[in-house]
Amino acid sequence: MTVHNQTNHCKIVDCTIRDGGLVNNWDFSVEFVQDLYESLNASGVEYMEVGYKNSPKLLKSEGTEGPWRFLDDDFLRKVIGEKKRTKLSALVDVGRVDEADVLMRSESMLDLIRVACYARDTAKAIELATLFHERGYETTINIMALSGVMDNELNEALAMINDSPIDVVYIVDSFGSLDPDDMRYLVEKFRRALKNKRLGVHTHNNLQLAFANTLTAAQLGVEFLDASVYGMGRAAGNTPTELLLAKLTRPEYSLRPVLGMIEKHMIKLREKEEWGYLIPDMITGTLDEHPRSAMGWRASDKRDQFTDFYDKMTTPEVFHGK
């Protein structure tokens, strides 16, 4: 096992707008996004994920979402204006994107398109990501919910990806249930199966292990590290961008600009919206369950009745918060 004491090979992909949008229905102001881009650029962060490039038709949108849910290229051009050092990324889900909505890279503000899929949909993800690769984009495949994938299914998925032109493959801890030992196991497995691919990691903080898991991956040579400012992300949230800026050994990283972003925008937003370590999220993480049940419980009048939630989640008739 190769351990890198230095982490100067790493790149941060800030997902505040995309993953954080799951908290506030992507209702970020233009000023918020512009300030975030400026602060990430000043901090040396390599990528900013500005939302989803999914199709409103395929997702049957009711039009209540903010503009970062279904990115429009013309709108993005107006918001960002001048592109700086920080590259722009968008995520798509298999079965939810209209490939005609994705321009050639030369006509778009986006540099990186990431394709999220479950292991069973790997072939479809490769087809999509290959198309985006041919249109000039950097590409990743993000295999979600790895904690619930059978070994033989994952082996088949990785073998298919190894033969594809995809640049980066992501280990995704969708349920926030993995610990550093699990992360070591998965990094080693992915590295054995994907001889010529770069690796990335996306973690959730249900067990207060998002940062530890990300750092473990970084020390094992994983290059792309997902994070979000102040940890803003679905339910328990993600690895905080500011922690990576403070801890990684890249000389160009600077913590101060992102602290300014937190001071100006995130404190007020945190008073209005809820994310981060919470007991229902901890319970779903411990049980390796999707966080939707915890989110449903927090939205009910029983939000702080933790023992009731635990009892429901641990009975044979599993409660799904519906």
N, C-alpha and C positions, 0 to 999 in steps of 0.2 A: 504494500500500500504506500503510494507516494503522498507525503504530507508537505505542503508548501507553507513554510512559516511566513513567507512574504505573500501578500495578496495583491501584488501590483499587476497581476494578469487579469484582474476582475473588471467587469463593466456593470454599471447599475442601470436597470430599466425601471424608471419610476412610473408606477401604475396608479397614481393618486386619482386621476380623472376617470380612468376606465374601471378599476376595481372599487375605488371610492364612490363612483357613481351608483354602485349597487346599494349604497347607503341612502343617498339623497335623490334618487331617480335622475341622476346626471344633471341636476339643476345647479350647475356652476356658472357664474357670471363670466362674461368675456374678460373683465378685469382680473378675476381670479386666475383664469387660465393664462392670461398674458403675464401676470406677476409670477405664476408658478414657472412658466417657461424661462423667464428672465433669471429667477433665483436658481433654478437647476443648471442653467447655462453658466452662471457665475460660480456655482459650486463644482463645476466640472463633471456633472452627471452626463453619461453618454447618450441615454435615450429617455424620451418622455412619451409614454403611451397616452394618446389624446382621446381615446375612446374605442368604440366598436365600429366596424365597417359592415355590420350585418344589415339585412334588408328589412325595412319596416313592413313590406308586404308579406314576406315569409314569416315574420314574427307577429303578424296581425296587430300592428301598433295602433293604439287608440289616440296617439298624438299628444299624450300627457308627459312624455319623457323630455328631458333636456336634449339639446342638440348633439351631445357627445355620445348618445346611445346609437345614433345612426349617422355617422360622420359624412358631411357633405364637403367635397373638395373645395368648392368655391368659398364656402363659409370659412373653412380652415385657413385658406389663403388670406382672407381678410383679417382673421383673428391674429395669426402669427406674424403676418407681414413679412418681416425679414428673418430668414432662416439663419441661425447661428451654429455654433459648434454642436449643440445638443440635437441629435437626430430625433425624428418623429416616428412613432410606431402606432399601429392599430391592431386590434384582435378581431378575428372572425371565428364563428363556431361552425362546424360541419353541419350542413343542412339548413343554415340560417343566413347564408350569404348568397347574393346574386353576383356571379363573377363578372357580369357586365358593369356592375357598379365600381369595379376596381380599375382605375385608369392605368396606363403605362406609367412606370415610375418617373419617366422624364416629364410627364404632365402633372404629376402629383407632388404635394408637400411631404408625403410619407416616404420613409426610407425602408421601414421594416414592417412586414405583415406576418402576424403570428396566427397559426391555425390551431384552435383548441379542439380536442376530440377525446372520446373515450377509447380505450384500447381496441374495442370491437370495430371502431370506425376508422382504424389506421389507414386502410387502403384508400378510403375517400379523402382523408386528410392529406395523404401524399399526392393524390391527383390535384387537389386544390392548391397546395403549397407549390407543387411543380409548375402549375400555371402562373402563379405569382412570381416564382423564380424566373420564368421565361419573360415576364413583363419587366424584369430588371430589379425586383425587390430583394433585399435580404429576407430570409424566411426562417421560421421556426415551426416545429410541431410540438405542442404542449399536451402531453398525455395526462389527462385528469384522473382524479380518484384512484391513484395508484395503490392505495392501501387495500382496495377491494379487488384487485386484479389477480387472477390465478397465474401462477408462474409460467405455465405453458403458453397462455394467451399473450403474456407480455413478451416472452421469447420470440413468438411469431411476429408480433408487432415490430419489435426492434430489428429483426432480420429484414423485414420489408423496408424499414426506414434506412437501414444501412446501405441498401442498393439504390437509394433515391438521391436527387441533387440537393436535398434540404441541408441548410447550413448548420442549424442548431436544434438540439432536442432537449426538451424541458422535463424535469422531474417535478410533478405538481402534487403538493400535499393538500388536496381540496378540502379535506375534513379537519385539518389541523391536528391529526392524530399521531403523526410520526415523531420519533425522538432521534437524537443524533446517531444512535446505533443503526436505526432503520435507514437513516440518510446515508451513512457509510456503505451499508449493504447495497442500496440502490445505485449510488454513484459507481461503485465497483462493477455492478452488474451492467449498467448502461455503458461504462467504458469498455468492458470486455466485448459487448455486442456491437458497439458503434465505433469501429476502429478509427474512422476519419471524420467524425462529427465533433463539433464543440457542444458543450453541455450547459444547460441553464437550470435554475431552481426557482420555484414559486411556493412560498410557505404561508400558512395561516397560524394565528397566535392563540388558538383555543387552549393550549396547555402551557402558554408562556414560553414556547420553545421556537417560535418563528426565527428569531435572531440567532439563537444557538444552532439551529438546523442550517440556516443560511451560511453561517460562519464555518461550520463543519464542512459543508459542500465547497466553500471557497478554499479552505485549506487542503482539500483533496484535488484542487485544480479546476473546479467548475468555474466557468468564465462569466456567464450571464446571471446576475442576481436581481430578482424582482424585489421591489420595495415600494413603500408609499410614504409620503410626508405625514408625520405624526401617526403613522401606522394605519391611516384611513383606508378601510376596505370592508368587504362584506363581513357582517357579524363580528368575529373576534379581530378582524383586521389582519394586516400584513407586517412583515419586517419593516421597521421605521427607516426611511431613507437617511434620516439624520444620524442614526446609529452606525450605518455602514460608512457614511462620510467620515465619522469620527474614528472608526476602528480600522478601516482598510488602509493599506500602506501605499496608496497611490499619491505621489507628491502633488498632483494637480487638484486633488480634492480639497474643498474648503467648506467647512461647516457653517460659517457665519451667514451666508446668504439665505440658506434654508431656514435657519432660526428666525430670520426676519420675516419669511413667509408664514411661519407658524404664528409669530407674534401678530402679524397684520390680519391674517385670514382664519387660521385653523382654530384659534381659541374660541372665537365667536361661533364658528361652525360647530364645534364640539358641544357648545351649550344647546344647540338646536337639534343636532343629530346624534345618534348613539352608535358607537363602534368601540372595539377594544375588548380586552379580557372581561368576560362576564360569566357568572356561574352556569347559566343554561348552555352557553357555548362550550364551557369546560366539560360539561356533562356529555354533550354530543361528541366532543373530541375524544374523551375517554372511551366512549362506546363505539367510536369509529362510525358515526352516523352523519348524514348530511345535515348542515346547520339550519335547514329550513324549519325544522321543528322548534329549535331554540328561538329563531327569529319570530315564529308564530306565537310562541309563549310570551316573549317580551312585548308583543303587540297586544296581548290580552290583559284582562283585569287581574289575572293571576301572576303577573310578570315577576314578582319577587317571591313567589311560593316555590322555593327551590326543591324542597323534599317531595312535593306533589309531582313536579316535573320529573325528578329522578325516578320516582316510583312508576310513573306512567311509561317512561322510557325503558325501564328494566323489567316490565311485565312481558309475558310471551306475546300478547297482542300489542305489538309495538305501536306507540303513539306517534303520529306524523304531523301533529299540529294543524290538521285540516279542519 
